[in-house]
Amino acid sequence: MTRFTGPIAAVLFDLDGTLIDSAPDLGSAADQMRVGRGLPSLPLEQYRPMAGAGARGMLGVAFGISPQEAGYEALRDEFFANYERCMTDRTFSFDGVAPLLQAIVERQLLWGVVTNKSARFTEPLTAAMPLFASAKAIVSGDTTPHAKPHPEPLLEAARRLGVDPTHCVYVGDDERDIVAGRAAGMYTVAATYGYLGAQSDTLAWGADASIASPEALLELL
């Protein structure tokens, strides 16, 4: 595994599918809507691969609807309300994430979160989980005028940390994470342990490296 060639001062992470497994709560929020309409419940396994796509993914699984279709916005608002009530019930960090973050802090590196999840959910979720106590920047999907794959959220996180973007590593489990990281001038790492389905070709994303477990990141730093 090739280590990064330049100095690293900070590590930034995507949230869902990279640091935390929120699929059980996301899936539950959508499945409640199905059951409430007299439809049979679906197993979590059907929701999990689309968890990284948020409301779009969950409603696509639950109702086969896309954002372009009539009625989507009302379903989305109902989903958001459901999720807001349950978003910390069964959400937890992936195995290995807590010791990884502890090791990053011990190495005197800064770390933070850049997610497309809106602040409405990001802020209470991260405040409720002790995991995020040592994070020095948390940037949500609506913190800046742009969301990933635009680089601006990553550049905002670097500004908040007081670190040159070229001295940052960005870790994510979606192609848009790698696109955003590269556009921001950061080193990029594809996390393959999250919600990736069998169809995802992470090698095609152009990341500097990929990791099959959180701990593997330490070998790169």
Beta strands, then each sheet from edge to edge (+ up, - down):
strand 1: 10-13
strand 2: 20-21
strand 3: 92-93
strand 4: 110-114
strand 5: 137-139
strand 6: 168-172
strand 7: 187-191
strand 8: 209-211
sheet 1: 5+ 4+ 1+ 6+ 7+ 8+
sheet 2: 2+ 3-
end
